[in-house]
Amino acid sequence: EKQTPTRRVKQEFLTDILKRVAQEKQIPTQLIQSASRLRSVVAVRREFIFQAHDAGHKISDMARFLGCSTALLSKIVGDHGNKVNALVSHELK
């Protein structure tokens, strides 16, 4: 039997996620969308990426929104998924 891939459903606009994360972390939205490599900014940007991905947004849409490459976002999302899977499997032991 052929299985159809599950479709990610977007629950929230990228701009709304950005505003929420920026407000929670008390950092300007422009700074999150900038090319800043400050550790604190990178951490907040990663949090935005995780939340946007969990909300169903495509990596290509997030990359366009942030002005960075899809390869970078794929690596960030993939690394996060691997860490989460490792934690879950460790807790199940």
Protein Blocks (a to p, Z undefined) as FASTA:
>chain_A
ZZdddddddfbdfklmmmmmmmmnopafklmmmmbfbfklmmmmmmmmmmmmmnopafkl
mmmmnopafklmmmmmmmmmmmmmmmmmmmmZZ
